[in-house]
Amino acid sequence: MPARRLEVLLPDDVTTREYAAVACGIWALLNAAGMGADSSLRTDDGIDDAELNAAFDEDVQGYPWGP
């Protein structure tokens, strides 16, 4: 079966932290819906995986359940 696609357009001035929060939130929803293993998120050219992961890691430090 062909893959389905969902596009999310964010404002041009979104910060790396905001971008990471949205991406991680979408991923959490995919996992909760049971689609995480068969899905993927593709970032635009304005951010790479390392930046996304670093922003999320920095943000999650303040969560009570964080590392």
C-alpha positions in Angstrom: 0.0 0.0 0.0 1.4 3.5 -0.8 2.3 5.7 2.1 -0.1 8.4 3.2 1.3 11.9 3.7 0.4 14.7 6.2 2.2 18.1 5.8 2.5 20.6 8.6 3.5 24.2 7.7 5.2 26.2 10.5 5.9 30.0 10.5 9.3 31.0 9.1 10.3 32.5 12.4 9.8 29.3 14.5 12.8 28.6 16.8 14.7 25.3 16.8 13.2 24.6 20.2 9.6 25.1 18.9 10.3 23.1 15.8 11.6 20.2 18.0 8.6 20.4 20.3 6.2 20.1 17.4 8.2 17.3 15.8 8.4 15.3 19.1 4.7 16.0 19.8 3.7 14.6 16.3 6.0 11.6 16.9 4.3 10.9 20.3 0.9 11.0 18.6 2.0 8.6 15.9 3.3 6.2 18.6 0.1 6.5 20.7 -1.9 5.7 17.6 0.2 2.6 16.9 1.8 4.0 13.8 5.3 4.9 15.0 7.1 1.8 13.8 5.7 2.3 10.2 6.0 6.1 10.0 8.7 8.7 9.5 9.1 12.4 10.0 11.1 14.4 7.5 12.5 17.7 8.4 13.1 20.6 6.0 16.5 22.0 5.1 16.4 24.5 7.9 17.2 21.9 10.6 19.1 18.6 10.8 18.7 15.6 13.2 21.5 16.7 15.4 19.9 20.2 16.0 16.5 18.6 16.5 17.8 16.1 19.0 19.9 18.7 20.9 16.9 21.0 21.2 14.7 18.3 22.5 17.4 17.0 24.9 17.8 20.5 26.3 14.1 21.0 26.7 13.4 17.6 28.3 15.8 18.3 31.2 13.2 20.4 32.9 10.5 17.7 32.7 9.9 15.8 36.0 10.1 12.5 34.1 13.2 13.5 32.2 16.7 12.1 32.6 
